């Protein structure tokens, strides 16, 4: 891994570009991150990146955002973590707050041809990530078999428990049957000490326990909102769409948001890049009594992502120490193979099943994969070309 450190501002702009172009959901985001920071910028190597992905798969919260926060920490410390999160999150948060203020045209984007083109490009992005990671992390028949087994488990048990179970089983098999004589990859350049790490974990659990008590005693609407969205971000495994039922149960029964408004915002969230957790910004903007409007949106957005910051800051220093041990490296061989299997399963559903519906879709996906994998065209440009190609074909047909 390169020892060069970035400024927080450069980290912000690197992630802002991804925040504007990373369509396709959390699995596609991991593919975009890998293409940008492992292959293009070489901020870290394949093994270190996959170890971070494995850690974030274990933690509750939005995995792709947590990977982004981790990369920001590694590159520019805690300011880099905030810069990475802002860059990746801000575009979709602004779009959804605008939609909450009545930008009705965004609701029609859910079925727009160019949006379908973005989903098609996501197929190529995830396929490239699976292909590249499999070559490095599944070089033998044992780990290739582990990857396929993890994919089968997730396909037949499509839940957060299936994902966590696949990773745990992969780690157990790796620890028992895939010996390692030395640690792989380079050390992570962490600037977070163990004291700060422990403090972050104490704050995480303190808020998880204390916020419901404070909300009940104070009756303050802002505290109640913060509590609801903090718990949603802290207790959901799998991220993305998994958080939606939890949010619906938090905001619809109390009458903060109507079910129709909830579903309308969910539809708009599908048409914007970046993490789906920014749906919280829409919900906070729609709510009343005060706070509402954009301030309420920012409050709920901060609340749902705060657990991710605390968990990443709390876990990374311990994870760096653990991943250097021989026994843990053996387990990580199995875990990394299982992560490849998870991405492979996600390549089929929801990425492939939601995007490839006709031969023309498959053709665009093939060309996008060619441009990404062999011609090394920047992902943002492939996104634009894919959207234009789909819109053009739809207009012709």
N, C-alpha and C positions, 0 to 999 in steps of 0.2 A: 504493500500500500504506500502511496506517495506520502511523504512526510509534510508536504506543503500545506499550509493552513490558509483558509479563505477568510475574507471579511464577511460579516453577517449580511452586508448589502449584496455581495456577489452571490451568496447562498440564496437570498431572497429572489433575485432575478432568475437564477437557475430554476427554482421551483415555480416561479410565476409563469414561466413559459409552459411548464408541465400543467400547472393549474388551469391554463387557458386551452390546452389541447388534449388532456388525458381523459378521454371518454371511455366508457366500457365497463366501469365498475372496479372494485378493489383488485381483482386478479389482473386485469389489464393494467392497472396502475403499477403493480409490481413489475410487469413487463416493461413499461415505460421507464421506471426507475432504473432497472437493470441496464437497459439500452443507453440511458443517459449517463449514469454514474459509474457503472462497471466497465462498459465497453468504450463509451465516447470520452468521458472525462477522466476515467481511471482513478476515481477517488478511493476505491477499495477493490479488493480482488473478489473473485467468485465465491470462494469459501467463506470469507468474512460477510459478504452480502447475504448469503444463504443462511448463515448462522443467525444474523439479525432477523431475517424473515421467520426463521424457526422460533426465535424468542417471542416475536410479536404474534405468532399464531397461538402461542400458549397463553398470552395475556388477554384479558377482556378488553373490549374496545375496538376501534377501527384499525385493522392490521396495517393497511397501506399508509394511513396517516401516521401510525406509530413508527413504521419503517422510515418515513420521511423525517419525522422528528429525530430519530436516531441518527440518520445521516447528517442532519444539521448539527447535532451535538458533536459528532466525530470531526466535522469540518470546521466549525467555528464556535464550539462550546455552547453554553446555554443561550447566548444571543443568536447563534446559528439555528438552534432548535426553534426558537420563536420565529425567526426569519423564514425557515423552511415551511413551517405551519402556515404563516401568513400568506406566503407566495402561493402555496398549493390550495389553500382554502378560500382566499379572498374572492376570486372570480365567481365561484358558484354561490358563495354567501351573498354577494352583492346582487347577483341575478335573482336569487330567490327572495330577498328582501324587496326588490323592485316588483317582482310578481305579486307579493303580498299587498303591495300598494295599488294593485289593479292593472298591471301590465297584462291584459287578457290575451294579447297575441301570443304570449309564451305558451299558453295552454294548447294552442294548435300545433306546437312544435313536436308533440309526442308522436305524431304520425307523419312528420315531414320526411320527404325522400332523403335529404342530406343527412338527417339524424340516423336513418337506417344505414347510410354509408359509413357513419362513424362506428356503428356496431360491427359492420363488416371488417373495418380496419382493425378493430379490437381483436378479431379472430386471428389476424396475421400477427399482431403484437404478442398475444399470448402464445401462439404457436412458435414464434421465434424464441420466446423466453424458455418454453419447455424444451425445445430442441437444443438451445445453447447450454442450458443448465444440465440437461441429461448427459450431454457429452462429457461434462466435467465431473458431475456428481454421481453418475450411474455408469461407470466405465466397465463394469464387469457384470456377469450374469446374476450374481447374488443381489447387488443393489438394483439392477434393472428389474428383477423379480419383486423386490420390495416396493419399488415405485408402482408397478402394475397392481400389486396387491393392495396398496394404499388407495389407488384410483378406484379399484373395484369396491373397496369398503365404503368409500365416500359416495360412489354412485348409487349403491344400494342402501346407504344410510345417510341420506342428504340432510345433515343437521350439524350444528356446532359440535355435538358430542361425537359424531362420526369423524369429523376432522381432528378433534383432540385425540380420539382413540387411535386413529391412524398414525399420528405423530408419536404417541406414547408407545404403541406397539413397534413402530420402526426403531425408536430409540432403544427399546429393550432388546430387540433382535440384534441391532448393531453392537450394543454393549456385550452381548453374549457371543456373537459369531463373527464380528468384523473387527479383529484386533488392530490396534494402531500403535506404532512404535514411536511416533513423534507427532506433535501438534501440527495441524495444517493451517495455512494462511499466515498472515502477518498480524502482529498485535494491533488491537484497535486503539487509536490515539485519543484516549479519553482524557477530558479535563475535569471530570466530575469525581470528587473524592467520596470515600465511604461515609464520611460524616454527613455530607449533603444527601447522599443516597438514603441513609437511614431516616433522616429528617423527612424526605419526600414520602417514604413509605408510612411514617407515622402520621403525616398530614393526610395522606390518602385514606387511611382507615379512620382517622379522627373525623374527617368530614363525612365519611360514609355512615358513621354511627351518630355523629352529633347533629348533622343537618336536619334529619327527620324530627329530632327532639326540639331543635330551635324553631323549625317551621310550625310545629304543633303548639308551642308555647307562645310564640310571637303573633301568629296569625297574619304575618306580613306577607303580601302577595309575592313580592320580589324574592323573599327567602323561600317561599313555597315553590316558585318556579325553579330557582337555582337547585333546590333539593331534588325535584323531580327529574331534571335533566342531568344532574350530576349522577344520580343513581342509574339512570338509563345508560350513561357512558361507562359507568363502573362495573355493571353487572351483566352486560351482554357479551357473549362469546360469538365470534364469527363476524361481527360488524355488519356494515352495509344493510341489506334488507332485513337482517335478523332483528335490528333495533326497532323496526317499524311497529310491530304489534305491541312492544313495550311502550313506545311513545304514545300510541293510540290509546292504550289503557290509562296513561297518565293524564292526557289532555282532553279527551272527549268526554268521559263520564262527569268530570267536574264542571263541564260547560265552558271551558276556556276556549275551545275551538269546536265548531260543528263537524260532524263526520264528513259532510260534503266538502267543507273547506279543507279538511285533512286530506281527503282523497285527491282534491284538485291540486294541492301543493305537492303531493307525492307524484302526480303525473308530471308536473313541471320539473321536479327534481331529476327525472329521467332524461331531461333535455339539456342538462348543463354538465360541464366537465367537473372533475374533482370529486371529493368524498361525499357520499350520500348523507353523512352525518350533518352536513350543512343544511339539511331539511329543518334542523332545529332553529335556524335563523328565520325561516319562513314562519314557523309556528309561533316563535316569540313575537314576531312583528304583528301577527294576526290577533294576539291575545288582548284581553282586557279583563278586569280593570287595570289601571296603571300598575307596573310599567307596560306600555305597549308601543307600537311603532318600531322604528329601527333600534331604539335603545333596548327594548325588550328582546328584539332579535339578537343583538350583540350579547345580552345577558345570557340567553339560552345557549347561544353558540359557545360562549366561554365555558359555561357549566358542563356541557356535554363532552368537550374536549379536555377539560382540566384533568380528569382521571388518567388520560393517556400520557400527559406530560409527567404527572407524578409517578406513574408506574414505570415509564421508560427511564427517568432519572434515577428511580429507586433500584431498578433491576440491572441496568447496563454494567455498572462496575462489578457486581457479583457475577454476571454472565461472562464478562471478559476473563475473570479469574477461572471460572469453571471450564470454559471452552479451551483453556490451555492444558488441562489435565489429560493424560493419555486415556484414561477410562472414559472420560466425557467425550473425547474425540472419537472414540469407538462408537459411543452412542450417537454422536452427531452424524457419523456416516449413515447410520440408519435413519435418523431424523431427516437429514437432507434428501435422502432418496425418497422418503415419504412425502416431503414437500413437493418434489418433482411430480409425484403421483397425484397430489392434491391439485396442482396446476393442470395436470393432464385431464383430470376429471372435470375441472372447471372449464377447460377448453371445449369440452363437449356440452356441458350444461352448467351455467346458463349462456356461455358466450356463443357457441356454435348454434344451439337450438333457437336462440333469439335473433340470430343474424342471417343465417344461410337458409333461404327459402326457395331459391331458384338457381338454375345454372349460371345466370349472370352474376348472382351474389358470390358464388364460388369462384368465378373467373376473377372478379375484383379482388377477392381475398388472396388468390394465388399471386396475382400481380403485386399486391401490397407486400406479401411475404418475400417475393423476389427482390423488391426494392429495398426492404429492410435488411434481409439476411445477406444478400450478395452484392447489391449496389451500394449499400451503406447510406441510403438516403435518410436524412434526419426524420425521426418519427413525426414531428409536427407537420412536415411537408407531405408525408404519406397520408396523414389525417386529412389534410386539405384536398389532396388529389382524390382520395377515396370518396369523400363527401361530394365533390364535383362530379366524379364519374357516375356515382349512383343517381344523383339528381339529373344528370344528362341522359342516362339510359331510361329513366322513368319518364322524362319528357318526350323522348323519341317513341317509346312504346305507347 
